Amino acid sequence: MRDQPSHSPPPEDVLEIGAPEQFAALAHPLRQRLLFALGHRPATVSRLAAQLDAKKGNVAHHLKVLREAGLIHIAETRQVRGGTEQYYQRTARHMVVAEPQAAGTAAMLAAVAQELDRSPVEPHLTLRHLRLSPAKAKQLGEALAGLVDDAEEDGADGGTEDGADGGSDGGDEQPVHGALVVLYQQASPTGSTAPGSTTPG
């Protein structure tokens, strides 16, 4: 197997999503899967196509959209027989929506809904309404984010959770899971702030 080139971590730790082209880029389920696959190390079009069972031309198109939106970049270029090989990488290790907007959020949630529909196992999907003080809501939000971060770190230690190293070695790769964490305060009927009305989804 060809040696994987040395690589540096993503240039940013956190990228705030807010531009319309970024929301548009995230609105397609394959582009979200590509971002998953590029979560820990760079990969080429060929590797990504094999890993995601997609056509190389389709993968290349969606990588272009992600790159133009500033969500990925070319981490390294190598000369190989017959041409140039580019390794793509996420721009940031974590991506957060800075100021959610209805249209962009709806597009992202629609892409997540398609992913849920494709899941080979029953997804865990829960919506509950909780009455929490601002302090408790903040504590819950931090705890949820911490759980996801810890799970991501555990997967990264295993080195095979997203198959980004080629994904076709036949080893004991762990399946990739998507995690959508939402904690928001509901608006009151009068439009004023209703204390303690928050909902995790």
DAVEN-V482118 format. One record per residue. RES is the residue in one letter. SS is DSSP state (a for helix, b for strand, c for the rest). PHI is phi in whole degrees, -180 to 180 (NA if undefined). BURIAL is # if it has 16 or more other ideal C-beta (glycine too) atoms within 10 Angstrom, else .. Layout:
# DAVEN-V482118
{{RES,SS,PHI,BURIAL} {RES,SS,PHI,BURIAL}}
This chain:
# DAVEN-V482118
{{M,c,NA,.} {R,c,-66,.} {D,c,-64,.} {Q,c,-78,.} {P,c,-68,.} {S,c,-67,.} {H,c,-149,.} {S,c,-99,.} {P,c,-65,.} {P,c,-52,#} {P,c,-64,.} {E,b,-124,.} {D,b,-85,.} {V,b,-132,.} {L,b,-116,#} {E,b,-87,.} {I,b,-87,#} {G,c,-156,.} {A,c,-77,.} {P,a,-56,.} {E,a,-68,.} {Q,a,-73,#} {F,a,-62,#} {A,a,-63,#} {A,a,-65,#} {L,a,-80,#} {A,c,-79,#} {H,c,-107,#} {P,a,-61,#} {L,a,-67,#} {R,a,-68,#} {Q,a,-66,#} {R,a,-66,#} {L,a,-64,#} {L,a,-64,#} {F,a,-58,#} {A,a,-63,#} {L,c,-95,#} {G,c,-68,#} {H,c,-127,#} {R,c,-156,#} {P,c,-66,#} {A,b,-152,#} {T,c,-91,#} {V,a,-59,#} {S,a,-62,.} {R,a,-64,#} {L,a,-65,#} {A,a,-62,#} {A,a,-67,#} {Q,a,-67,#} {L,a,-97,#} {D,c,55,.} {A,c,-129,#} {K,c,-73,.} {K,a,-61,.} {G,a,-63,.} {N,a,-67,.} {V,a,-63,#} {A,a,-60,.} {H,a,-62,.} {H,a,-71,#} {L,a,-64,#} {K,a,-62,.} {V,a,-63,#} {L,a,-64,#} {R,a,-69,.} {E,a,-65,.} {A,c,-85,#} {G,c,80,.} {L,c,-92,#} {I,b,-137,#} {H,b,-146,.} {I,b,-86,.} {A,b,-82,#} {E,b,-160,.} {T,b,-124,.} {R,b,-127,.} {Q,b,-85,.} {V,b,-127,.} {R,c,-59,.} {G,c,90,.} {G,b,159,.} {T,b,-115,.} {E,b,-112,#} {Q,b,-109,#} {Y,b,-105,#} {Y,b,-94,#} {Q,b,-146,#} {R,b,-65,#} {T,c,-69,#} {A,b,-140,#} {R,b,-69,#} {H,b,-122,#} {M,b,-129,#} {V,b,-128,.} {V,b,-85,#} {A,c,-69,.} {E,c,-133,.} {P,c,-57,.} {Q,c,-121,.} {A,a,-54,.} {A,a,-65,.} {G,a,-67,#} {T,a,-65,.} {A,a,-62,.} {A,a,-65,#} {M,a,-65,#} {L,a,-67,.} {A,a,-64,.} {A,a,-66,#} {V,a,-64,#} {A,a,-60,.} {Q,a,-66,.} {E,a,-65,#} {L,a,-61,.} {D,a,-66,.} {R,a,-86,.} {S,c,-63,.} {P,c,-76,.} {V,c,-124,.} {E,c,-66,.} {P,c,-75,.} {H,c,-95,.} {L,c,-132,.} {T,c,-133,.} {L,c,-127,.} {R,b,-132,.} {H,b,-107,.} {L,b,-121,.} {R,b,-96,.} {L,c,-134,#} {S,c,-72,.} {P,a,-53,.} {A,a,-67,.} {K,a,-67,.} {A,a,-63,#} {K,a,-63,.} {Q,a,-63,.} {L,a,-65,.} {G,a,-59,#} {E,a,-66,.} {A,a,-66,.} {L,a,-63,.} {A,a,-63,.} {G,a,-64,.} {L,a,-61,.} {V,a,-66,.} {D,a,-61,.} {D,a,-64,.} {A,a,-65,.} {E,a,-65,#} {E,a,-65,.} {D,a,-62,.} {G,a,-67,#} {A,a,-64,.} {D,a,-64,.} {G,a,-71,.} {G,c,80,.} {T,c,-133,#} {E,c,-70,#} {D,c,-118,#} {G,c,64,#} {A,c,-73,#} {D,c,-93,#} {G,c,130,#} {G,c,74,#} {S,c,-129,.} {D,c,-86,.} {G,c,79,.} {G,c,-83,.} {D,c,-87,.} {E,c,-77,#} {Q,c,-82,.} {P,c,-67,.} {V,c,-80,#} {H,c,-118,.} {G,c,-96,.} {A,c,-128,.} {L,c,-110,.} {V,c,-115,.} {V,c,-132,.} {L,b,-137,#} {Y,b,-140,.} {Q,b,-97,.} {Q,b,-71,.} {A,b,-78,.} {S,c,-76,.} {P,c,-57,.} {T,c,-87,.} {G,c,89,.} {S,c,-88,.} {T,b,-77,.} {A,b,-99,.} {P,b,-65,.} {G,b,75,.} {S,b,-111,#} {T,b,-129,#} {T,b,-138,.} {P,b,-90,#} {G,c,-126,.}}
